[in-house]
Amino acid sequence: MKRESLPTAAKRDSVNSLKQAVSKIEGWLTDEEGKLLYKLAKSCTGKGVIVEIGSYKGRSTIWLAEGSKAGNRVKVYAIDPHTGSTEHRRMYGKVWTFPEFVRNIKMRGLDDIVVPIVKTSEDAERCWNQKPVELLWIDGAHDYEMVKLDVELWFSHLVWGGWIAFHDSIVYPGPRKVVEELLKGNYLADVGLVDSITFGRKVKSIGWRDRLRNRYILWVKMRMVEYEKLFVSFLKLTFDTIVRLHLPDFLKRTVQKFSMAIDSREHGLPLYEIYYHSPLGRYGLFQRLKGFQGMF
Ligand SMILES: C[S@@+](CC[C@H](N)C(=O)[O-])C[C@H]1O[C@@H](n2cnc3c(N)ncnc32)[C@H](O)[C@@H]1O
């Protein structure tokens, strides 16, 4: 059996304990997405800072700050008005996440790396002291106009060769459209997908390899959306058929609940695992797209 080296085992253990700690914080980031943020933050050299748009209770902030701590201790500017996005306010009413955010950051001992900015990304940019940005993580408001505004405001602060990453860029229409526009443009190289994140490096102009890769990624993203729609239609049809059968009431009620849960998901189901384990994934195409192999 192959023996794991001590540093590799130690690294794996520390990431596992980080995964466990972060899983207790409410949020939507998956472990794979967290690991990607960790790796991107760790790779920052210090020629710019890390900017996060949308921190909520600190799940992604912690992955970023821990990665930065393992690297060059680049500061993480965590921008969020902490009053929630439209969908949070609809779900929970009035939202105020700042105290919980601060508690979570303190609990991990990351308050020397994380600089909270309790403002919208627009207001924060207005007061920005022109520090260059080496990693820009966008997970704030999800409407198309707002995500576009985030890019318009912050992309110019990103250094050449710096990373930009978007959450919810597969099934959420807003981030997806902005990412598709960027992929059709001339400035994103080394693009990859990890679960719902699309990330890439800002360059002055892309060569034919990146152009082809970006087109391929666009194609993959469109297929993902189509598969997702097909899968949801299939589930709905199955549930509706079951409900019409002669079955005990409690069973019908349960199936109806599932059916309603699907309807109430505004932006579909996160089915990345299905895509990643589909024949496309198995033939290695997704694996390659996922980039950053052998991170831990
Ligand atoms: C999806 S949550 C972020 C989740 C967080 N990244 C995580 O991993 O747990 C979106 C956050 O964006 C914030 N937000 C909404 N509009 C914003 C804006 N214009 N600028 C910055 N943040 C915004 C909300 O307050 C909310 O906390």
Ligand as a Chemical Component Dictionary entry (heavy atoms), coordinates in Angstrom:
data_LIG
# 
_chem_comp.id                   LIG 
_chem_comp.type                 NON-POLYMER 
_chem_comp.pdbx_formal_charge   0 
_chem_comp.three_letter_code    LIG 
# 
loop_
_chem_comp_atom.comp_id 
_chem_comp_atom.atom_id 
_chem_comp_atom.alt_atom_id 
_chem_comp_atom.type_symbol 
_chem_comp_atom.charge 
_chem_comp_atom.model_Cartn_x 
_chem_comp_atom.model_Cartn_y 
_chem_comp_atom.model_Cartn_z 
_chem_comp_atom.pdbx_ordinal 
LIG C1  C1  C 0  -25.258 34.093 -0.965 1  
LIG S1  S1  S 1  -24.880 35.152 0.367  2  
LIG C2  C2  C 0  -23.135 34.993 0.519  3  
LIG C3  C3  C 0  -22.727 33.670 1.069  4  
LIG C4  C4  C 0  -21.282 33.588 1.500  5  
LIG N1  N1  N 0  -20.368 33.901 0.422  6  
LIG C5  C5  C 0  -21.011 32.190 2.030  7  
LIG O1  O1  O 0  -20.272 31.440 1.409  8  
LIG O2  O2  O -1 -21.567 31.837 3.067  9  
LIG C6  C6  C 0  -25.065 36.722 -0.354 10 
LIG C7  C7  C 0  -24.659 37.868 0.519  11 
LIG O3  O3  O 0  -24.533 39.007 -0.314 12 
LIG C8  C8  C 0  -24.879 40.133 0.427  13 
LIG N2  N2  N 0  -25.217 41.227 -0.499 14 
LIG C9  C9  C 0  -26.391 41.523 -1.067 15 
LIG N3  N3  N 0  -26.290 42.595 -1.851 16 
LIG C10 C10 C 0  -24.979 42.974 -1.804 17 
LIG C11 C11 C 0  -24.234 44.022 -2.404 18 
LIG N4  N4  N 0  -24.815 44.892 -3.238 19 
LIG N5  N5  N 0  -22.926 44.122 -2.111 20 
LIG C12 C12 C 0  -22.337 43.240 -1.271 21 
LIG N6  N6  N 0  -22.988 42.219 -0.690 22 
LIG C13 C13 C 0  -24.296 42.091 -0.938 23 
LIG C14 C14 C 0  -26.024 39.694 1.313  24 
LIG O4  O4  O 0  -26.129 40.518 2.467  25 
LIG C15 C15 C 0  -25.637 38.247 1.621  26 
LIG O5  O5  O 0  -25.038 38.148 2.879  27 
# 
loop_
_chem_comp_bond.comp_id 
_chem_comp_bond.atom_id_1 
_chem_comp_bond.atom_id_2 
_chem_comp_bond.value_order 
_chem_comp_bond.pdbx_ordinal 
LIG C1  S1  SING 1  
LIG S1  C2  SING 2  
LIG S1  C6  SING 3  
LIG C2  C3  SING 4  
LIG C3  C4  SING 5  
LIG C4  N1  SING 6  
LIG C4  C5  SING 7  
LIG C5  O1  DOUB 8  
LIG C5  O2  SING 9  
LIG C6  C7  SING 10 
LIG C7  O3  SING 11 
LIG C7  C15 SING 12 
LIG O3  C8  SING 13 
LIG C8  N2  SING 14 
LIG C8  C14 SING 15 
LIG N2  C9  SING 16 
LIG N2  C13 SING 17 
LIG C9  N3  DOUB 18 
LIG N3  C10 SING 19 
LIG C10 C11 SING 20 
LIG C10 C13 DOUB 21 
LIG C11 N4  SING 22 
LIG C11 N5  DOUB 23 
LIG N5  C12 SING 24 
LIG C12 N6  DOUB 25 
LIG N6  C13 SING 26 
LIG C14 O4  SING 27 
LIG C14 C15 SING 28 
LIG C15 O5  SING 29 
# 
